[in-house]
Amino acid sequence: MSHLINKKGTTNLRQIRLGVFTLLIVAVCFASCNKQPVFNEFKLISPNGWLADSSCVFQLNIEDSVTLFDLTVNVRHTGAYPYQNLWLFVEQLSPDSLITRDTLSCTLSDFTGKWLGTGTGSVYLFSVPLKTKCRFEKTGIYQYTIVHGMRDGNLNGIQAIGVKLDH
């Protein structure tokens, strides 16, 4: 306790409180700094439905081949979507013209019909990771083309498809 007492015999409690308060302010400032996504875009789907041959195309300009990125596909849907799941086919065209294809299974609701995405009212946002902690080998334009893989020729209840890239 002697280290808290100054030469006048009073404690430095005020200095300790000030130090703790300053640290708290700095911590809050760091916590409130949200990183903005590198890319975040939605393509609207026709209110008449998503045709099986209709694709959503996104072009990402990658300028960094060192940083690790997370690539997410977002699905905005209504409560009128008739199924529990949604299959998406994703094609990536890299700057050197290499094509890779992925199939995403999106479980939009649980077995009781409760929507798993976030949202209020009758619109929900469901996010599914496409790639996590990945590096892009080359800089340049990467094109992502997304189509639905459902049996319906015209899929109702999907409002928009999005792609988000974070570091």
C-alpha positions as CSV (number, residue, x, y, z in Angstrom):
1,M,0.0,0.0,0.0
2,S,3.0,2.3,0.5
3,H,3.4,2.7,-3.3
4,L,0.0,4.3,-3.5
5,I,1.0,7.0,-0.9
6,N,2.8,10.1,-2.2
7,K,5.2,12.3,-0.2
8,K,2.3,14.3,1.3
9,G,0.8,11.1,2.7
10,T,-2.2,11.0,0.4
11,T,-3.1,8.2,-2.0
12,N,-2.8,8.5,-5.7
13,L,-6.3,7.1,-6.1
14,R,-7.3,9.9,-8.4
15,Q,-4.4,9.1,-10.7
16,I,-5.3,5.4,-10.7
17,R,-8.9,6.2,-11.5
18,L,-7.8,8.5,-14.3
19,G,-5.5,5.8,-15.7
20,V,-8.3,3.2,-15.6
21,F,-10.7,5.6,-17.2
22,T,-8.2,6.4,-20.0
23,L,-7.6,2.7,-20.7
24,L,-11.4,2.1,-20.8
25,I,-11.8,4.9,-23.4
26,V,-9.0,3.5,-25.6
27,A,-10.5,0.0,-25.4
28,V,-14.0,1.3,-26.4
29,C,-12.5,3.3,-29.3
30,F,-10.7,0.1,-30.6
31,A,-13.8,-2.0,-30.2
32,S,-16.0,0.5,-32.1
33,C,-13.8,0.6,-35.1
34,N,-15.6,-1.7,-37.5
35,K,-13.7,-2.9,-40.5
36,Q,-15.5,-2.1,-43.7
37,P,-15.7,-5.0,-46.2
38,V,-13.5,-4.8,-49.3
39,F,-16.5,-5.7,-51.4
40,N,-20.2,-6.0,-50.6
41,E,-22.8,-6.0,-53.4
42,F,-26.2,-7.4,-53.9
43,K,-28.0,-8.3,-57.2
44,L,-31.8,-8.0,-57.1
45,I,-33.9,-10.9,-58.2
46,S,-37.1,-10.2,-60.1
47,P,-40.2,-10.1,-58.0
48,N,-41.7,-12.6,-60.5
49,G,-39.1,-15.1,-59.4
50,W,-35.5,-16.3,-60.1
51,L,-35.4,-18.1,-63.4
52,A,-33.2,-21.2,-63.5
53,D,-31.2,-19.7,-66.4
54,S,-30.7,-16.3,-64.8
55,S,-27.4,-15.6,-63.1
56,C,-26.0,-13.1,-60.7
57,V,-22.6,-11.9,-61.7
58,F,-20.1,-10.1,-59.4
59,Q,-16.7,-8.7,-60.4
60,L,-14.2,-8.3,-57.6
61,N,-11.0,-6.3,-58.2
62,I,-8.4,-8.0,-56.1
63,E,-5.3,-5.8,-55.6
64,D,-3.7,-7.8,-52.8
65,S,-2.4,-11.3,-53.1
66,V,-0.9,-11.5,-49.6
67,T,-3.8,-10.8,-47.2
68,L,-6.2,-13.5,-46.0
69,F,-9.8,-12.9,-47.0
70,D,-13.2,-14.3,-46.2
71,L,-15.7,-14.6,-49.0
72,T,-19.4,-14.9,-48.2
73,V,-22.5,-15.4,-50.2
74,N,-25.6,-13.7,-48.9
75,V,-29.2,-14.7,-49.6
76,R,-32.0,-12.2,-48.9
77,H,-35.3,-14.0,-48.9
78,T,-38.9,-13.6,-47.7
79,G,-41.0,-15.8,-45.5
80,A,-42.8,-16.9,-48.6
81,Y,-39.8,-19.0,-49.8
82,P,-41.3,-22.4,-50.2
83,Y,-38.3,-24.6,-49.1
84,Q,-36.1,-25.3,-46.2
85,N,-32.9,-25.2,-48.3
86,L,-31.4,-23.5,-51.3
87,W,-28.7,-24.9,-53.6
88,L,-26.4,-22.4,-55.3
89,F,-23.9,-23.1,-58.1
90,V,-21.0,-20.6,-57.9
91,E,-18.4,-20.3,-60.7
92,Q,-15.2,-18.3,-60.2
93,L,-13.3,-17.0,-63.3
94,S,-9.9,-15.8,-62.2
95,P,-7.7,-13.1,-64.0
96,D,-5.8,-15.9,-65.8
97,S,-9.1,-17.4,-67.1
98,L,-9.1,-20.4,-64.8
99,I,-12.6,-21.5,-63.9
100,T,-13.5,-23.2,-60.6
101,R,-17.0,-24.3,-59.5
102,D,-18.5,-24.7,-56.1
103,T,-21.9,-25.9,-54.9
104,L,-23.3,-24.3,-51.8
105,S,-26.0,-25.8,-49.7
106,C,-27.9,-23.2,-47.8
107,T,-30.1,-24.4,-45.0
108,L,-32.5,-21.5,-44.6
109,S,-34.8,-22.9,-42.0
110,D,-34.8,-25.6,-39.3
111,F,-37.0,-28.6,-39.4
112,T,-39.8,-26.7,-37.7
113,G,-39.8,-24.0,-40.4
114,K,-38.0,-21.3,-38.2
115,W,-35.8,-19.2,-40.5
116,L,-32.2,-19.3,-39.5
117,G,-31.1,-16.0,-41.0
118,T,-31.3,-12.6,-39.4
119,G,-34.1,-10.3,-40.1
120,T,-37.3,-8.7,-39.0
121,G,-40.8,-9.0,-40.4
122,S,-40.9,-11.2,-43.4
123,V,-37.4,-10.5,-44.9
124,Y,-34.4,-12.5,-43.8
125,L,-30.7,-12.4,-44.6
126,F,-28.8,-15.7,-44.6
127,S,-25.0,-15.8,-45.0
128,V,-22.9,-18.8,-46.1
129,P,-19.1,-18.8,-46.3
130,L,-17.7,-19.6,-49.7
131,K,-14.1,-19.3,-48.7
132,T,-12.5,-18.6,-45.3
133,K,-8.9,-17.4,-44.7
134,C,-8.0,-17.7,-48.4
135,R,-5.5,-15.8,-50.5
136,F,-6.1,-14.8,-54.1
137,E,-3.0,-16.0,-56.0
138,K,-3.2,-13.3,-58.6
139,T,-4.3,-9.7,-58.6
140,G,-6.9,-8.5,-61.0
141,I,-10.6,-9.1,-61.7
142,Y,-12.3,-12.2,-60.3
143,Q,-15.7,-12.8,-61.6
144,Y,-18.3,-14.8,-59.6
145,T,-21.4,-16.1,-61.3
146,I,-24.2,-17.5,-59.1
147,V,-27.2,-19.5,-60.3
148,H,-29.7,-21.5,-58.2
149,G,-29.6,-25.2,-58.4
150,M,-33.2,-25.9,-57.4
151,R,-35.6,-27.9,-59.6
152,D,-38.0,-25.0,-60.0
153,G,-37.7,-23.3,-63.3
154,N,-38.9,-20.1,-61.6
155,L,-37.9,-19.9,-57.9
156,N,-40.0,-17.6,-55.7
157,G,-39.2,-16.0,-52.4
158,I,-35.6,-15.0,-53.1
159,Q,-35.2,-11.2,-53.3
160,A,-31.4,-10.7,-53.7
161,I,-28.1,-12.6,-53.9
162,G,-25.0,-10.9,-52.5
163,V,-21.2,-11.4,-52.3
164,K,-19.1,-9.9,-49.5
165,L,-15.3,-9.9,-49.2
166,D,-13.7,-9.1,-45.8
167,H,-10.1,-9.2,-44.6
